[in-house]
């Protein structure tokens, strides 16, 4: 899974699996060729904040799982995380607005901001849709340019991790108080994901 705004039909893609340091030749990691991408039909690059910012990437060949590469779980349809629920963002994006990208995979704790809060006028207001999940907003820690399409991983009470969000957008300054990173809420698209996987 990735964000629809990251996919351009004219580009050729490959997927880095099991990577920690992008420039290093790491044991157990692979770069996998991509056969096809599927961008949500209702996504509009012109009106990206309308939602549907989700895409699937089909690999050209199966990948062997190991201690560095595992399957990601998807939450049950309609799953909504409570306010302040602990989740983690990971990515190789900018370390700060206007800064440089990281060669080392970054990870940060981003507590969930529920829709009732995130949709308030002094937060994201009407831009925050119910098909999205907000996380962060303390003005210190956030996603940034280059993190788009990356996951918001959250563990349940049994310690099972699932990808609850896909980085969609955030503040232009990255870390801005009451402007949390906004993710596509994966549990709003289970039916779409299943349909694409079954038919392709």
C-alpha angles and dihedrals in degrees: 000000000000139000118289091227089062093060122086114176090217094061130084115225141197127188124230110217126188092006125150102159111034097205095046128089097234125190112247095018125113141184107225125202118238121230099187144347128217118204118192108265093226096052116112122195087204093053100029092152089065088080133233087115095155135111137173126223120209114205120225092232138011117273123224112240119228140156089293099041121053137157117267120230122228120216121245117272113283095011111163120190118219123247114283094015110159115249134156133228120204130188151123095246130128114309088221137354109292090008132112130282118255123245089199120068109255126212129192138176110243115180114215118255108208120234094251089060100035092052093055114117095249091050119045095313117192091350088076106083127193088245088065134070123214123209132178122007099161091122091243112065123040148126116276141193109310095032091088115127092022125125137266101211121197131177123222127220090277092055094252113144123219136179102247098167146026117212107253110160146329144172117318087235089051097217106055126150112253091006102099123184108273121222134189104251104237093202089065090063106044092117093050092047092050093047093051093047094047094049099041 
